[in-house]
Amino acid sequence: MSTKSDVISRPGTSKGLFGVFRYRYLLKLLVKKEVRIRYRGSWLGMVWTYIKPLTQFLVFYVAMGIFMGMGRSGNLQVYPVYLFSAVIVTNFFTEAFGNCTRSILSNTGLIQKIYLPRELFPLASLRVAFVHFFPQLVILLLGAAITGWRPDIKGLIIAIIGFAALCCFAFGLGLFFGSINVFYRDAENITDLVAMIAPWAAPCFYPWTMVAAHVPRWLLELYFANPIAVCVESFHRGFWWGATDEAFQFSGSWVMRLGVSLLVSLFCLVVGELTFKHLEGRFAQEL
């Protein structure tokens, strides 16, 4: 008589995202592999994690803060912190989204040889993006503290929720475009376009009030349905000196804006996972 322990599951089947928890050790190995490959042959190694965002920040600060005069705006006190808090958020999104999209192709050898839950590869790319994000966050905290910022529990909670929504958003898009990219390489070009647009589709260099002054209400609502914009503003609320709720109401409450951002992000995650799961059975033969 057969028992539950005698039941043999069909090989190569995936439980989706729920199945990756059984492979936590392999996930760590994939993260280490990606980091090692990223800096192979590099003399500075992880130091580039600091150099790149700081260089990007300086370019944007000179162009927008000095030449365009944004740093002299009365609404944007301590503009370097305002700018850098947005830069690290958009950097995280573009890296996570881009690497997740390319993760299946970059692991062709493993996918063709052994079976693993395919979601491990984009999830490892998301973890690598977080590895690069953390030291930038440390720089932000130091810069904010030097300019007079003091931790605010409500602001920190808002920043954490906004960042969690952004992680889901980037991962969901990465799953969707990563699976499509196996069949149509146009997905990588779309990813590059999104990376170019992302810093300008959020209040990184300018205050959100400038958008509100030039667009109709429905377009402003669409603007703040974008999880990148909400996450940028949540980091401004959490780490920018002198931040008050009155400066960040977006013509609506934080609860509403964060709630909409989470819903949009979870929708993208579900659609991305369903698309990924539908197509993953054909990955090995297409690669």
N, C-alpha and C positions, 0 to 999 in steps of 0.2 A: 504494500500500500504506500503510495507516495505521500510525502509530507510537504509542508511549505518549504523546508530546506532543500527538497529535491527539485524544486521548480527551477528550471534553467531559463534565464532571460535571453532574448535574442541578442547576439553580439552586435556591437556597434550602435546600439540605441542610446539615446541621450535623454537625460531628465532636464535638460536645459540648464538654467542658472542654478537650480537646486542641486544639480549633480556636481557642481564644482567644489562644494564644501568637503567632499570626500577626497579631494586632490589638493589640499592646502599645501602639502610639502612640494608637489610639482609646481604649484603656482609660485612659491618662493624661488624655486630653481629657475623658472622662466623669467622672473623679475631680475634675478642676478645675471642671467644670460643676456638679457636686453641691455642692462646697464654696462656690462663688460664689453659687449659688442659696440655700444655707442661710443665708448671711450678707448677702444682698442687703438694702440699706436699714438695716443694723445699724451703729451708731456704734462699738461695741466690737469687733465682728467676732470674730476667733479668741480674744479674751480670754474670751469666754463658755465656751471649752473649759476654762478654769481655774476660772471662777466657779461653774459648775453643780456639778461634783464636790465642790468645797470646801464649798459650801453644803449639799449632801446629807450630806457627812461630818460637818459641825458639828451638823446636826439629829440624825443617828444617834448621834453621840458624846454629846450632851447627854441624849438620851432613854435610850440603852442604857448608856453608859459612866458617867454621873453619876446619873441618876434610878434606873436599874435596878441600878446597882452593879457592872456587868460589869468596869469598869476597876479595881475594887478586888479582883478575884479573883486569888488567888495564881498561878493558871495562865495568866493573861493579862497578863504584864508588858508595859509600853509599849503599852497598849491602842490609842492612836491609830494606830500603825503597823499593828497587827493588823487594825484596822477599815478603814483606808484602802486597804491592799493588797487587801482583799476587795471594797471598793466599786468600785475601778477595774476589777476583773475582771468583776463583774456589770454594770457600766455598759457595758463593751465588748460583752458578750454581748447585752444587751437592745438596744443601738443597732444592732449588726450584724444580729441576727435580724430586728428590726423593719424596718430599711431595706431589707434583702434581700427581705422579704416584699412591700414596697410598690414595689420598684424597677421592676417591669414596668408597673404602672399609671402610675407617675410619668414614664415615658418613652414614653407612648402615641404621641406625635407621631412620634418616630423609628422606632418599630416599624412603624407604618402606612406610612411613606414609603420606607424603605430596608431592605435586608437586612443584618443583622449577627448574629453568633452571640449568641443571646439571653442566654447566660450572662454576657456582658460586663456587663450591667446589675446583677445582684446582686453580681458580683465587684467592680464599681466601688464599690458600697455597702459591701462588706466593707473595701475599701481606705480609704474615707472614715472608717469606724469606727476603723481603725488610726491614721489621721492624728490623730484626737481622743484616742486612747489614749496616744500617745507622750508628749505633754507631761505627762499625769497620771503616767506612769511616772517621768518626770524628778523630779517633786515627791516621789514615793514614795522614790526613791533618796536624795534630799537629806534628807528627814525621817528615813529609816532610818540614814543616816550620822551625822546629828546625835545620834541617840539611842544610838550606840555600835555599830551594825551594821558588820560587816566582811565583804567578799565571800567566799563559800564556793563553790568550783567545783562541788561536788556539788549544793549547793542551787540554784545558778544553772541547772545542766543540768536539774534536776527542774522548775524554774519554766518553762523554755523548752519542755520536752516537754509539760507541762500546758497551756501556752498554745496550743501547736500543736494539741493535741487539741480545745481549746475553739474555735479558729478553724474546724476541720473540722466540728465539731458545729453551730455557729451558721450556717455556710454551707450545710450539708446541710439543716437545718431551713428556712433561708431559700429554698433552691431548691424544696423541697417545697411550703411554704405560699405562696411567691410564684407558683408555677404554678397552685395551687388558687385563689388570690385573684383571678385573672383571671375565673374562672367563678362563684365564690361569695365574696362580700365578708365572709362570716363568718370567713374566715381571719385578717383583721386583728384581729377581736375576740379570737380565740384567741391571737394574738401579744401583745395587750395583757394578757391574763390571765397568760400565761407571764412577761411582764415584771414583773408584780406579785409573782408567786410566787418568781421566781429568787433574790432576795436572802435569802429565808427557807428555800430548799431547799438551802442551802449554809452552812457554818459561818462566816458573815460577822460576826455580832454575838456569837456564843456559841462555846465550844469544842465539837469533835465528841464529846467524852466525855459531854456532856449528852445527846446523842442516844443514845449507846450505853447510857446508864443507864436510859433510859425506853422503849426499843423492843426487840423480839426480834431475834435475830441475823440472821434472813433479811431483815428490814426494814432493818437497818443495812447489809447487803450491797447491797440495792437503792439505799439512800441514796448509797453510794459508787460505784455504777455510773453515777451522774450526773456527766458531765464537768465541770459547773460546780463541784460540790463538790470534786472532785479538783483542779481548777485553782486554786480558792481556797486549798486547803491546800498546794498546791505553791508558791504565792506566799508563803504564811506561812513555809514551809520555806526559801524563797530569800531573803526580805527582812526577816523579823521578827527583831528582836534576841534573842539567846539561844536561837535555834532549835536543837534537837537531833533526831536521828532518833527517839529514844525517845519524843518528844512527838507524833510524827506517824505512828505505825505503823498506825493504823486497824485493829488486830487483823490485820495482814498487811503484807507488804513493799511498798516503793515500786514495785518492778518489777511486782508483781502489779496494784497499783492503777492505775498509769499504763498498763499493758498493757490492762487492761479498759477504761479510759477511751478509749484510742486505738481499740480494736475497736468500741466503741459509736459513737464519732464517725465512723469510716470507714463503718460500716454506714449511719448516717444520711446520710452524703454520697453513698453509692452509691444508696440509695433515693431521695433527693432529686433526684439527677441523672437517674435513670431516669424518674421521674415528670415532671420538667421536659422531658426530651427527648420523651417520649410526647405531651405536651400542647402543646408550643410551636408546632406547625404550625397550631394553631387560634387562636393569640393575636391575630393581626391582625384576623381576622373577628369576634372577640368584643369587642375593645376599641372 
